Amino acid sequence: WNLIGSAGIQALAASAFPKLTSLDLRDNQIGDAGAQALGASCFPNLIFLDVGKNYIGPLGVQALAASAFAPNLTSFNASTNQIGDAGMQTLVASAFFPNLTSLDLTDNQIGDTGI
């Protein structure tokens, strides 16, 4: 891990990487603020995103689900975060993941209400 944090992810999100297809940010403590910055970024060719173990809650996952790159994702790992029932309901209601073939949400305190 690198402990990029929300400030680091904001700098990354402000950068242009038009050919980027894979982004692994696992275990960097980006939190909701970092996930929101990432969700506002422009990575038009991103198909793999790993934001596992980053203290991301419902607000962060909502921003990622509404991102411009979400429709292109084929693999999304958000395991070991704090998504909970509210975040899961956001993902289930989202139509922004039409190409997703791999989804990992293990260890996110998702109960019966979230499914």
ABEGO torsion letter per residue (X at the ends): XAGAEAAAAAAAAABBBAABABBBABGAGAEAAAAAAAAABBBAABABBBABGAGBBAAAAAAAAABAAAAABABBBABGBAAEAAAAAAAAABAABAABABBBABGAGBBAAAX
